[in-house]
Amino acid sequence: MKINTKIKNRRERTLDHLNRIQGQIETLKRYIADDADCMGIAMLVTSIAKSFDALRSKTLEGSIVHQILNGGEGLSKEQKEKLSQVINLYKK
């Protein structure tokens, strides 16, 4: 797969992720406007926070791969595994 195709696919996945977050926020607005149960609101806020955290991690990974490592081309399997380990540490 060409780098441009990878970048395009990553952007599409990011936009899909943002659309899901936007839907969650719209639902949260409705919950609050409708005076929904506090536990439901708290659970939705937690879900939104986790969605943002996942987006933040994916963005960091994309920045490292595309801005610093020139798309990751030429990285050995071991180097890719080390990168994955660093990203997983960031997610914790």
C-alpha positions in Angstrom: 0.0 0.0 0.0 1.4 3.4 -0.9 2.0 6.0 1.8 -0.6 8.3 0.3 -3.2 5.6 0.5 -2.2 4.9 4.1 -2.5 8.6 5.0 -5.9 8.8 3.2 -7.2 5.7 5.1 -5.9 7.1 8.4 -7.7 10.4 7.7 -10.9 8.7 6.9 -10.7 6.6 10.1 -10.0 9.8 12.0 -13.0 11.6 10.6 -15.2 8.5 11.3 -13.9 8.6 14.9 -14.6 12.3 15.2 -18.1 11.8 13.9 -18.7 9.1 16.6 -17.5 11.6 19.2 -19.7 14.3 17.8 -22.7 11.9 18.1 -21.8 11.1 21.7 -21.6 14.8 22.5 -25.0 15.4 20.9 -26.4 12.6 22.9 -24.9 14.1 26.1 -26.6 17.4 25.3 -29.9 15.6 25.0 -29.4 13.7 28.2 -28.7 17.0 30.1 -31.5 18.9 28.4 -33.9 16.0 29.3 -32.7 15.8 32.9 -31.5 12.2 32.4 -30.3 10.0 35.2 -26.9 11.2 36.6 -25.4 7.7 36.2 -26.3 7.6 32.5 -24.7 11.0 32.1 -21.6 10.0 34.0 -21.2 6.8 31.9 -21.6 8.8 28.7 -19.0 11.4 29.8 -16.6 8.5 30.6 -17.2 7.0 27.2 -16.5 10.4 25.5 -13.3 10.8 27.5 -12.1 7.4 26.4 -12.9 8.1 22.8 -10.9 11.3 22.9 -8.0 9.4 24.6 -8.1 6.9 21.8 -8.1 9.7 19.2 -5.2 11.3 20.9 -3.1 8.1 20.9 -3.9 7.5 17.2 -2.9 11.1 16.4 0.4 10.7 18.2 1.2 7.4 16.5 0.4 9.0 13.1 2.6 11.9 13.8 5.5 9.7 14.8 5.1 7.4 11.8 4.6 10.1 9.2 6.4 13.1 10.4 9.4 11.5 12.1 9.8 8.1 10.5 8.8 9.0 6.9 5.8 6.8 6.8 7.5 3.9 8.6 8.9 2.6 5.3 12.1 0.7 5.9 11.5 0.0 9.6 12.4 -3.5 10.7 9.8 -5.7 12.4 11.7 -5.1 15.7 11.6 -1.4 15.3 7.8 -1.5 14.5 7.3 -3.6 17.7 9.3 -1.1 19.7 7.2 1.8 18.3 4.1 -0.2 19.2 5.3 -0.6 22.8 6.0 3.1 23.1 2.5 4.0 21.9 1.0 1.4 24.2 2.8 3.0 27.2 1.3 6.4 26.2 -2.2 4.9 26.1 -1.9 3.8 29.8 
